[in-house]
Amino acid sequence: MRLNRIVVLSLWLPLSLFAQSYGLKSYIEYAQKTNGEIKAKEIGILSKQQGVEAAESAYWPTLDIGASYKDATPNYVVSPGRVASGFASLNLELYDGGRKSAIVNAKSFEREASLFEKRAFEKSITLKIVQHYYAIQQLKATLHALQERSKELKAQIERVKKFMASGLSTQEEVDKLQSVFDGNQYTMENTKLAIETNEQNLKLLSGLPATGLKQSRFIEPKKIAFEWFDPIKIMQAKANAIGENANAIDANYMPQVSVSDTYHKSHFDDLVSSPMAGDGFLIDHQNELTLSATMRLFDHGKMAKESEAVKYQKMALLSQLDQAKKEQRMNFGLARQNLRTTRAKIKSAKSALRAATSTYGVLKQKFEVGLIDDVSFLDALATKTLAQSRYEESIYEYEIKKSIYYYYAGKDPKEFIR
């Protein structure tokens, strides 16, 4: 009995998940948890964090131990046949001209860039999800209009066939209507394929089925403060990291001061006896404390040129950064203008739909009583179908335009979904 319940539950859960409908925010949030490429970005951040911690560990002293065994033939007084020795060495770099600090800073900026890269990638996934989400709704609205048109055409074909049997219409009229009906069926199949394509893409990005979509809207943009978006922040962080790498190279021209303390312990065997050698002839333990300082005086400009090459990389990146800022401001202004244009488009499409619906209603009545020909009726029907499709399309297009506006304003579009 228990096994049967487990089987039923295992079958029901996937079906319930598949049958459930989701809103736009659910698709975005689920994608951020399950999308493989986003997970790869998270792993990259962990890698950069380990790089930071490794660079910070360079401030700590190092402790090394070692051991060796030597068997020499022949042996003599100052060279025993067998020697076993071990050592422990403690080393600390006292001063390096700021090299370690620069490396830590560079690694930190690289990690910061990877964080911005993840956020930027998440937002790009968000925009793709938004486009597929509303494209599905646009296409479904178009399909609904085409289906209504198909029903009307089918009804008119049946009506004209009845009139033809009474001699009140001709086969030519039936053939015209049938031709338009078949073309409409083909358009419907193409629309269904486009819906399926967008649904599969939405599922691939988010990990959720796209068979049922809840209605979701973006908040109307009002007084949105502009800020630099993540691609700008990525370039800035990378430029900072490159600058710190140049500082690390320059630090090699500064004095390098270190201290080490090494303790040796040895054991000698197979000794050559000698009346001249006492017990202390071979030292079996020794401690060495060493303070060293080095400074590069001449390398024919090698490190200076390496530093200069890195600085040029930073200059190039800063130039790209400046251009990217101009581009973002331009796109932000265009996105704002696009919102105004699309609002006007919605108003125009609504008026066109109202006029087309009114005209169609009048011409349909005239066609059914034989006052106009089939060409006028079909034109009116096509105009009404197109107007209905364009009106629905413009409404969903406006939602996509709002998401793009928030993106170029430097915001996360997900935060403005209601």
LUMSE-981860 format. One record per atom (N, C-alpha, C): residue in three letters; x, y, z. Coordinates in pm, whole numbers, plus 50000, padded with zeros to 5 digits. Layout:
ALAXYZ
...
This chain:
MET500834987950000
MET500005000050000
MET500875012650000
ARG501885012450086
ARG502795023850094
ARG503535025749963
LEU503945014549900
LEU504655015249773
LEU503775021449666
ASN502495018049666
ASN501575023649567
ASN501445038749583
ARG501395043349711
ARG501295057649734
ARG502545065049687
ILE503705058749709
ILE504965064849663
ILE504985066149512
VAL504515055549442
VAL504485055749295
VAL503545066649245
VAL502355067349308
VAL501375077449267
VAL501935091549291
LEU502605093449406
LEU503175106549438
LEU504265110349340
SER505115100649304
SER506215103349211
SER505695106949072
LEU504525101749035
LEU503935105248907
LEU503195118448913
TRP502605121349029
TRP501785133349042
TRP502615146049048
LEU503775145449116
LEU504585157449134
LEU505035163549002
PRO505625155548908
PRO506025161648780
PRO504825167248703
LEU503675160148711
LEU502505164848639
LEU501985177948698
SER502015178848831
SER501545191148896
SER502475202748864
LEU503775200048859
LEU504735210448823
LEU504515215148681
PHE504255205548591
PHE504055208748450
PHE502765216648429
ALA501725213148509
ALA500425219648492
ALA500365233248557
GLN501275236448646
GLN501215248948719
GLN501605260748630
SER500975272048654
SER501325284048579
SER502205293048666
TYR503055300948602
TYR504025309148673
TYR504015323348619
GLY504365332648708
GLY504525346448667
GLY505945349248623
LEU506165360948569
LEU507485364548515
LEU508575363948621
LYS508305369048741
LYS509325369148846
LYS509715354948885
SER508775345648884
SER509085331648919
SER510065325748819
TYR509875328548691
TYR510795323448589
TYR512205329048611
ILE512275341948642
ILE513585348348661
ILE514285342748785
GLU513555341948896
GLU514145337149021
GLU514575322549010
TYR513775314448944
TYR514135300348929
TYR515365298748839
ALA515455307248738
ALA516625306848649
ALA517895310148726
GLN517815319748818
GLN518985323748895
GLN519455312648989
LYS518565303349020
LYS518925292249107
LYS519395279949030
THR518905278148908
THR519135265448838
THR519895266648707
ASN519975278548648
ASN520635279848518
ASN522115276148529
GLY522565267048444
GLY523925261948451
GLY524985272648428
GLU524715282148340
GLU525695292648312
GLU525825302248432
ILE524715304748499
ILE524785313148620
ILE525555305948730
LYS525345292848742
LYS526115284948839
LYS527605285548808
ALA527935285348680
ALA529345286348640
ALA529945299648684
LYS529165310348674
LYS529635323448722
LYS529855323248873
GLU528975316448946
GLU529135315449092
GLU530415307949127
ILE530705297149054
ILE531935289549077
ILE533155298349046
GLY533045306548942
GLY534135315748909
GLY534395325649021
ILE533345330149089
ILE533505339249203
ILE534255332249316
LEU533895319549342
LEU534585311849447
LEU536075310549414
SER536375308649285
SER537765307549242
SER538515320749269
LYS537875332049236
LYS538515344949261
LYS538705347449411
GLN537745342849493
GLN537875344649637
GLN539065336949691
GLN539275324749639
GLN540435317049681
GLN541725323949641
GLY541695330849526
GLY542865338349484
GLY543175349849579
VAL542135356449630
VAL542325367149728
VAL542925361649856
GLU542365350649905
GLU542845344750029
GLU544295339750015
ALA544625334449897
ALA545995329949874
ALA546965341749879
ALA546555353049818
ALA547415364949819
ALA547565370449961
GLU546505370050040
GLU546585374750178
GLU547475365750265
SER547525352950230
SER548365343650306
SER549855346650291
ALA550215354350188
ALA551625357550167
ALA552185366250280
TYR551325372650358
TYR551785380750472
TYR552285372050588
TRP551855359650590
TRP552205350850701
TRP553595344950681
PRO554305341550793
PRO555595334650778
PRO555395320650723
THR556415315350663
THR556365301650611
THR557255292750695
LEU556835280550713
LEU557605270550789
LEU557845258550699
ASP559125255550677
ASP559505244350591
ASP560285234250673
ILE560065221650644
ILE560855211050704
ILE561385202050594
GLY562515195650624
GLY563095186650525
GLY564015176550590
ALA564315165950517
ALA565205155450567
ALA565955149350451
SER567145143850482
SER567945137350378
SER568775126150441
TYR569145116950356
TYR570005105850399
TYR571055103750290
LYS572335102750333
LYS573435101250237
LYS574285089250276
ASP574615081150179
ASP575505069650197
ASP576655071350099
ALA577855074750151
ALA579005078050065
ALA580085067250075
THR580705063749964
THR581815054249957
THR582875059749862
PRO584145060349899
PRO584645057450036
PRO584405069350127
ASN584565067250257
ASN584415078050353
ASN585775082050409
TYR585815093650471
TYR587055098150532
TYR586685106550653
VAL587665112550713
VAL587465118550845
VAL586365129050843
VAL586385138150742
VAL585415148950740
VAL584165145250660
SER584105132750611
SER582945128450534
SER582535114550581
PRO581635113650676
PRO581185100750726
PRO580515092850614
GLY580505079750631
GLY579895071150530
GLY578395073050522
ARG577755074250635
ARG576305075950636
ARG575935088250720
VAL575065096750659
VAL574625108950728
VAL573105110350711
ALA572415111350824
ALA570985114250824
ALA570785128150883
SER570095136750814
SER569925150450863
SER568505155250838
GLY568085164950920
GLY566775171250903
GLY566875185850940
PHE565915193650892
PHE565935207850924
PHE564515213350932
ALA564365224551002
ALA563115232251006
ALA563505246850985
SER562785253450893
SER563155267150857
SER561925276150865
LEU562045287050938
LEU560975296950951
LEU561405309450875
ASN560545314050781
ASN560915325250694
ASN559815335850698
LEU560245348250699
LEU559285359350701
LEU559845370750617
GLU558995375850525
GLU559385387250444
GLU558975399850520
LEU559965408050556
LEU559695419850638
LEU559235431750555
TYR559785433450437
TYR559445444950354
TYR559625441250208
ASP558605444650125
ASP558705441449982
ASP558315453249894
GLY558275465349951
GLY557955477049872
GLY556485478449837
GLY555615470549903
GLY554175471049875
GLY553705461249771
ARG554585451649733
ARG554205441949629
ARG553035433249673
LYS553105427549796
LYS552025418849844
LYS550705426449852
SER550775438749901
SER549555446849912
SER548925449249775
ALA549755452049676
ALA549245454449540
ALA548615441849483
ILE549235430349508
ILE548685417649457
ILE547335414649522
VAL547255416849654
VAL545965414649723
VAL544895423849664
ASN545245436449643
ASN544275445949587
ASN543845441649447
ALA544795437049367
ALA544475432549231
ALA543525420649233
LYS543815411149321
LYS542945399449333
LYS541545403349382
SER541495413049471
SER540205417749522
SER539385424349412
PHE540045432349328
PHE539345438749217
PHE538885428249114
GLU539685417849094
GLU539285407149002
GLU538045399949055
ARG538015397849186
ARG536825391649246
ARG535615400849232
GLU535825413749253
GLU534735423449238
GLU534205423249094
ALA535115422448998
ALA534705421848858
ALA533885409248831
SER534275398048891
SER533535385648870
SER532135386448931
LEU531985393649042
LEU530655395849101
LEU529775404049005
PHE530355414648949
PHE529605422848854
PHE529285414848727
GLU530205406048686
GLU529955397848568
GLU528765388548592
LYS528685382848710
LYS527555374148743
LYS526255382048740
ARG526255393748802
ARG525055402048804
ARG524655406348663
ALA525645410048582
ALA525365414148445
ALA524785402548365
PHE525345390548388
PHE524855378948314
PHE523435375448359
GLU523165376648489
GLU521805374048539
GLU520805383748475
LYS521215396248460
LYS520305406048399
LYS520105403248251
SER521165398448184
SER521005394948042
SER520055383048028
ILE520135373448121
ILE519195362248121
ILE517795367348149
THR517685376948241
THR516375382948272
THR515745389048147
LEU516535396648070
LEU516015402847949
LEU515575392447847
LYS516325381647836
LYS515935370847743
LYS514635364347787
ILE514515362047918
ILE513285356047971
ILE512095365347946
VAL512295378347969
VAL511235388147945
VAL510785387647799
GLN511745387247708
GLN511425387147565
GLN510635374647527
HIS511075362947574
HIS510355350547542
HIS508985350347609
TYR508935355347733
TYR507685355147811
TYR506595363247740
TYR506945375247698
TYR505935383647633
TYR505755380047486
ALA506785374347423
ALA506615369547286
ALA505575358447280
ILE505585349647380
ILE504585338947387
ILE503185344847397
GLN503045355047481
GLN501725361147498
GLN501305368847372
GLN502265375347307
GLN501965382047181
GLN501455371947078
LEU502185361047065
LEU501845350846965
LEU500525344046998
LYS500265341847127
LYS498985335647165
LYS497825344847133
ALA498035357947152
ALA496995367547116
ALA496755367446965
THR497855366646889
THR497725365746743
THR497015352946703
LEU497375341946768
LEU496735329146737
LEU495235329646767
HIS494885336046878
HIS493465337146912
HIS492705344946805
ALA493315355846755
ALA492675363646649
ALA492545355446522
LEU493565347646492
LEU493515339046373
LEU492455328146388
GLN492315322946507
GLN491295312546531
GLN489895318346515
GLU489685330646565
GLU488395337246547
GLU488115339546399
ARG489175343446328
ARG489025345446184
ARG488675332446115
SER489315321646158
SER489045308546099
SER487595304246121
LYS487085306746243
LYS485685303246271
LYS484735311046181
GLU485045323946166
GLU484175332346082
GLU484215327745936
LEU485415324945887
LEU485535320345749
LEU484805307045727
LYS484955298245823
LYS484295285245811
LYS482775286945806
ALA482255295745892
ALA480815298245894
ALA480345304245762
GLN481135313445705
GLN480745319645579
GLN480815309745463
ILE481795300645469
ILE481885290345364
ILE480625281645366
GLU480215277545485
GLU479005269345496
GLU477785277045448
ARG477725289945481
ARG476575298145439
ARG476525299545287
VAL477705302445226
VAL477755304245080
VAL477445291145008
LYS477875279945064
LYS477565266845003
LYS476055264344999
LYS475375268545105
LYS473915266945108
LYS473265275645001
PHE473775288144986
PHE473245296844882
PHE473535291344743
MET474715284944727
MET475075279244596
MET474105268144557
ALA473685260344656
ALA472725249644628
ALA471395255344579
SER471105267844622
SER469855274244580
SER470065282844456
GLY471305283244404
GLY471615291144287
GLY471855305844316
LEU472025309444444
LEU472205323544481
LEU473675327544490
SER474585318044478
SER476025321044478
SER476725311244386
THR478025313744363
THR478775305644267
THR479925298144337
GLN480445288244265
GLN481585280544317
GLN482805289544335
GLU482885299944251
GLU484035309144262
GLU484085315944399
GLU482915319744451
GLU482875326044583
GLU483315316344692
VAL482875303844679
VAL483295293744776
VAL484795291544769
ASP485345290744648
ASP486775288344632
ASP487615299844690
LYS487135312244674
LYS487865323644730
LYS487925322844883
LEU486745319944941
LEU486695318745086
LEU487545307145135
GLN487505295945062
GLN488285284245101
GLN489795287045092
SER490185294444991
SER491605297944975
SER492095306345092
VAL491285316245131
VAL491655324645245
VAL491665316345373
PHE490695307245386
PHE490635298545504
PHE491895289845514
ASP492325284045403
ASP493515275345404
ASP494775283445434
GLY494865295545379
GLY496015304145410
GLY496045307945557
ASN494875310245614
ASN494785313445756
ASN495215301645842
GLN494865289445798
GLN495275277345871
GLN496795275845872
TYR497405279045757
TYR498875278245747
TYR499525288445841
THR498975300645844
THR499495310945935
THR499345306646080
MET498235300046113
MET498015295146249
MET499085284746287
GLU499395275746195
GLU500405265446224
GLU501785271746244
ASN502105281846163
ASN503375288846182
ASN503415295846318
THR502295301646358
THR502215308546487
THR502375298546601
LYS501765286946588
LYS501915276446690
LYS503375272046703
LEU504055270946590
LEU505475267146593
LEU506305277946663
ALA505995290646636
ALA506705301546702
ALA506455301446853
ILE505205298346892
ILE504885297347035
ILE505695286247099
GLU505725274647035
GLU506475263147089
GLU507965266347100
THR508505273346999
THR509935276947002
THR510245286047120
ASN509395295947143
ASN509615305047257
ASN509405297947390
GLU508445288947396
GLU508225281447519
GLU509425272747554
GLN509995266247453
GLN511165257747477
GLN512365266147520
ASN512535277747460
ASN513635286647500
ASN513445291847641
LEU512215295147676
LEU511925299847812
LEU512185288847914
LYS511805276647880
LYS512065265247968
LYS513555262647982
LEU514295263747873
LEU515735261547876
LEU516425271647966
LEU516015284047958
LEU516645294648038
LEU516285293748185
SER515025290848213
SER514515291748351
SER514455278448424
GLY514295267448349
GLY514115254448414
GLY512675251548451
LEU511755260648419
LEU510325258648447
LEU509555256848317
PRO508505248648318
PRO507675247148198
PRO506955260148165
ALA506735262448037
ALA506155275247993
ALA504775273447933
THR504065263047976
THR502755260447918
THR501685269847972
GLY501845274548095
GLY500875283748152
GLY501575296148206
LEU501175307948159
LEU501815320448201
LEU500805329248273
LYS501165333448392
LYS500345343148463
LYS500595357048406
GLN499645365748425
GLN499815379448379
GLN500765387048473
SER501815392748418
SER502785400548495
SER503055413548421
ARG503245424048497
ARG503515437148438
ARG504665443748512
PHE505365452548440
PHE506385460848503
PHE505745473748554
ILE506255478648666
ILE505785491348719
ILE506075502448618
GLU505165511748606
GLU505365522948514
GLU506555531348561
PRO507555533548475
PRO508755541048517
PRO508435555448554
LYS508805559448675
LYS508615573248721
LYS509805577248807
LYS510465588048770
LYS511575593548847
LYS512625582848880
ILE513065575848778
ILE514085565548795
ILE515475572048791
ALA516235570448899
ALA517585576148906
ALA518545567748822
PHE519295574548738
PHE520265567848650
PHE521515564048729
GLU522045552248701
GLU523335548048757
GLU524035539248655
TRP525355538148671
TRP526115529948576
TRP525725515348593
PHE525515508548480
PHE525115494648491
PHE526345485548501
ASP526105472748520
ASP527175463448556
ASP528315462548454
PRO528065462748322
PRO529195462348229
PRO530205473648253
ILE529715485548293
ILE530615496648326
ILE531425493148451
LYS530745487848552
LYS531415484448678
LYS532445473348656
ILE532155464248566
ILE533115453448534
ILE534405459548480
MET534265468448383
MET535455474548322
MET536245482848423
GLN535535489848512
GLN536215497848613
GLN536995488948709
ALA536385477948753
ALA537065468748844
ALA538285462348776
LYS538145458748650
LYS539265452748577
LYS540395462948558
ALA540035475448532
ALA541065485848518
ALA541805487848649
ASN541075487548761
ASN541715488748893
ASN542665477048919
ALA542235465048880
ALA543085453248900
ALA544365454248818
ILE544235458948694
ILE545425460648609
ILE546375470948670
GLY545825481848723
GLY546665491948786
GLY547435486548905
GLU546795478048985
GLU547485471949099
GLU548565462149053
ASN548325455248943
ASN549365446348889
ASN550605454348848
ALA550385466348793
ALA551525475048758
ALA552265479348885
ASN551525482248992
ASN552165486049119
ASN552985474549176
ALA552485462449159
ALA553225450749208
ALA554555449149135
ILE554565452049004
ILE555815451248927
ILE556775462148973
ASP556255474348991
ASP557105485549034
ASP557725483049171
ALA557005475549258
ALA557505472949393
ALA558785464749392
ASN559045457649282
ASN560265449649275
ASN561535458249270
TYR561405471149240
TYR562555480049242
TYR562875484949384
MET561965482449476
MET562185486549615
MET563015475949688
PRO563635479449802
PRO564385469349878
PRO563475457849921
GLN564015445749917
GLN563315433749960
GLN564035428350084
VAL563385428950198
VAL564015425150325
VAL563295413050382
SER564085402850423
SER563495390750480
SER564385385450592
VAL563765377450678
VAL564485371150788
VAL564115356350789
SER565095347950824
SER564835333550831
SER565605327650948
ASP565035317551007
ASP565665310151116
ASP565565295351083
THR566745288951068
THR566775274851027
THR567555266651129
TYR566955255751170
TYR567605246651266
TYR567905233551195
HIS569205228951204
HIS569645216451142
HIS569945206151252
LYS569625194051226
LYS569965182851316
LYS570445171351230
SER571655165751265
SER572245155051185
SER572685143451273
HIS572735131851210
HIS573265119951276
HIS574275113551181
PHE575505110251236
PHE576585104951154
PHE576855090351191
ASP577145082551091
ASP577475068551113
ASP578565064551014
ASP579225053151045
ASP580345048450961
ASP581445059150955
LEU581915063051076
LEU582925073451085
LEU584325067451072
VAL585255075051022
VAL586665071251017
VAL587335076951142
SER587855068151222
SER588475072751347
SER589815079251319
SER590095089351403
SER591375096451387
SER591765102251521
PRO593025100451559
PRO593465105951688
PRO593415121251691
MET593355127451569
MET593305141951561
MET591895147351585
ALA590855138351564
ALA589465142951571
ALA588905140851710
GLY588345150951765
GLY587675149751894
GLY586185147651876
ASP585455148651986
ASP584015146451980
ASP583295157351902
GLY583865169251896
GLY583155180251831
GLY583615183151691
PHE584315173651631
PHE584815176051495
PHE583665177851395
LEU582655169551406
LEU581475170651322
LEU580315176051406
ILE579705186851362
ILE578605193151437
ILE577305186051402
ASP576615180851504
ASP575365173551476
ASP574115182251486
HIS574215194951527
HIS573065203951527
HIS573565218351513
GLN572715226651454
GLN573115240551432
GLN571865249051406
ASN571845261151459
ASN570755270751433
ASN571325282751358
GLU570645286551248
GLU571105297751166
GLU570025308551161
LEU570325320551201
LEU569435331951190
LEU570005341251083
THR569185343850980
THR569685351550865
THR568765363450839
LEU569365375050826
LEU568655387050784
LEU569245391350650
SER568385392350548
SER568905395450415
SER568125407250355
ALA568815414750273
ALA568195425950202
ALA568755426450061
THR567845427549964
THR568265428349824
THR567555440049757
MET568185445049650
MET567565456049577
MET568035455549433
ARG567095456449340
ARG567435456249198
ARG567985469849157
LEU569245469949109
LEU569895482449066
LEU569845484148915
PHE569925473048841
PHE569965474348696
PHE569385461748632
ASP568475463548538
ASP567965452348458
ASP567645456948315
HIS568285468148275
HIS568095473848142
HIS566635477648118
GLY565945481648224
GLY564555486248210
GLY563535475248192
LYS563915462648221
LYS563005451348197
LYS561695452948274
MET561785454348405
MET560565455248486
MET559825468348460
ALA560565479048432
ALA559915491948404
ALA559075490948277
LYS559605484048177
LYS558855482448052
LYS557655473048071
GLU557835462748156
GLU556705453948186
GLU555585461848254
SER555985470448349
SER555005478848417
SER554325488348321
GLU555095494148231
GLU554525503448134
GLU553545496448040
ALA553875484148001
ALA552975476447914
ALA551645473947983
VAL551685470548112
VAL550465468348189
VAL549665481348202
LYS550365492348224
LYS549665505248237
LYS548975509148107
TYR549575505747994
TYR548915508347866
TYR547625500247854
GLN547645488047908
GLN546435479847908
GLN545325486847987
LYS545705492648099
LYS544725499948180
LYS544195512148104
MET545095519348036
MET544665531147959
MET543675527147850
ALA543955515847784
ALA543055511047678
ALA541685507647734
LEU541695501147850
LEU540435497247913
LEU539655509547959
LEU540345519448011
LEU539675531748054
LEU539075539247935
SER539745538347821
SER539195544547700
SER537905537447659
GLN537905524147665
GLN536695516447637
GLN535605519747738
LEU536015521647862
LEU535065524947969
LEU534375538247940
ASP535145548047898
ASP534585561147867
ASP533565560147753
GLN533895552147651
GLN532975550347539
GLN531725542847583
ALA531905532947670
ALA530755525147719
ALA529795533947799
LYS530335543647875
LYS529475552747951
LYS528625561347856
LYS529275566147749
LYS528515573947651
LYS527425565447586
GLU527775552847558
GLU526815543847494
GLU525625540947586
GLN525915538947716
GLN524815536247808
GLN523885548247818
ARG524455560247829
ARG523615572147837
ARG522775573747711
MET523375570847595
MET522635571647470
MET521485561647470
ASN521775549047506
ASN520745538747505
ASN519645541547609
PHE520035547647721
PHE519045551147822
PHE518085561647767
GLY518635571747699
GLY517785581947638
GLY516885576147531
LEU517435567047448
LEU516635560647344
LEU515545551647404
ALA515895544747513
ALA514905536147579
ALA513745544447634
ARG514035556247687
ARG512985565147738
ARG512105570047622
GLN512745573347510
GLN511985577647392
GLN511145566147338
ASN511695553947345
ASN510975542147298
ASN509705539947377
LEU509745542847507
LEU508535541447588
LEU507445550947539
ARG507835563447511
ARG506845573147462
ARG506285568747327
THR507165563847240
THR506735559447108
THR505775547647118
THR506095538247205
THR505245526347219
THR503905529847282
ARG503885539547374
ARG502595543947430
ARG501715549847320
ALA502335557647232
ALA501585563147118
ALA501105552047025
LYS501955541747009
LYS501585530446923
LYS500375523046979
ILE500345521247113
ILE499215514447177
ILE497935522347154
LYS498025535547171
LYS496845544147152
LYS496345543247008
SER497295543646914
SER496935542746772
SER496335529146739
ALA496935518446792
ALA496455504946764
ALA495055502746822
LYS494805508746938
LYS493485507447000
LYS492415514346914
SER492765526146865
SER491825533146777
SER491595525446648
ALA492675519946591
ALA492565512246468
ALA491695499846489
LEU491845493346605
LEU491035481446635
LEU489565485246649
ARG489295496446714
ARG487905500846732
ARG487265503646595
ALA488025510546508
ALA487495513846376
ALA487315501246291
ALA488315492246295
ALA488235479946214
ALA487085471046260
THR486855470346391
THR485765462146444
THR484415467746401
SER484285481046406
SER483045487546365
SER482775485446216
THR483835487446135
THR483685485745990
THR483345471345955
TYR484005462146023
TYR483755448045995
TYR482305444246027
GLY481805449246140
GLY480435446046178
GLY479435450546073
VAL479645462546018
VAL478735467745916
VAL478835459745787
LEU480085457245741
LEU480285450145614
LEU479855435545622
LYS479975429745739
LYS479535415745755
LYS478035414745730
GLN477285424145788
GLN475835423945768
GLN475485426045621
LYS476185435245555
LYS475915437745413
LYS476295425645328
PHE477405418845363
PHE477835407145286
PHE476815395845299
GLU476275394445417
GLU475335383345439
GLU474005385445368
VAL473715397945335
VAL472465400345260
VAL472745403245113
GLY474035401745073
GLY474385402944933
GLY474585416944881
LEU474775426744969
LEU474955440644926
LEU476385443744886
ILE477355436044931
ILE478755437844891
ILE479325424444850
ASP480455424844777
ASP481055412244733
ASP481985406644840
ASP482495394544812
ASP483345387644909
ASP484695394744929
VAL485155402044828
VAL486445408944840
VAL486395419444951
SER485335427244954
SER485195437645057
SER485085431345195
PHE484325420245201
PHE484165413545330
PHE485495408045380
LEU486245401545291
LEU487525395545331
LEU488535406345370
ASP488525417545301
ASP489415428545338
ASP489095433645478
ALA487795435045507
ALA487385439845639
ALA487775429845748
LEU487595417045719
LEU487965406645817
LEU489465406545840
ALA490235407445732
ALA491695407645746
ALA492165419945824
THR491545431545797
THR491905443845868
THR491595442546016
LYS490455436846050
LYS490075435146190
LYS491045425646260
THR491385414546196
THR492305404746255
THR493675410946278
LEU494165418346177
LEU495475424846188
LEU495455435546297
ALA494385443246305
ALA494285453746407
ALA494255447846547
GLN493545437046564
GLN493485430446694
GLN494855425046734
SER495545418946637
SER496865413446663
SER497855424446698
ARG497805435546625
ARG498755446546649
ARG498505453246784
TYR497255454046823
TYR496955460046953
TYR497525451647066
GLU497285438547062
GLU497815429747166
GLU499345429747163
GLU499895429847043
GLU501365429847029
GLU501975442347090
SER501355453847068
SER501895466447120
SER501845466947272
ILE500845460747333
ILE500735460547480
ILE501895452647539
TYR502175440847485
TYR503265432647537
TYR504625438347498
GLU504685444847383
GLU505925451447342
GLU506305462347442
TYR505305469247496
TYR505545479847593
TYR506185474347720
GLU505795462347761
GLU506405456047878
GLU507875452947853
ILE508175448147733
ILE509575445247698
ILE510385458247698
LYS509815468847644
LYS510505481647639
LYS510765487047780
LYS509835484747873
LYS510045489248011
LYS511215481748074
SER511325468748048
SER512445461048105
SER513775466248051
ILE513825469847924
ILE515055475147863
ILE515385488947923
TYR514355496847948
TYR514565510048009
TYR515185508548147
TYR514655499548230
TYR515215497348363
TYR516655492248354
TYR516915483848254
TYR518265478248237
TYR519275489448210
TYR518945498248116
TYR519885509048082
TYR519905520048187
ALA518935519948279
ALA518985529148392
ALA519915523848501
GLY520485511948479
GLY521395506048577
GLY520685498148685
LYS519415494848663
LYS518625487648763
LYS518485473048725
ASP517975465248821
ASP517645451348794
ASP516155450848757
PRO515815447648632
PRO514395447748591
PRO513505439048680
LYS514065428548735
LYS513265419448819
LYS512615426748936
GLU513305436948989
GLU512795444049106
GLU511585452649075
PHE511245454448949
PHE510125463248912
PHE508925455348856
ILE508925442348876
ILE507795434048832
ILE506735433948941
ARG505505435748902
ARG504425435349001
ARG503485423748971
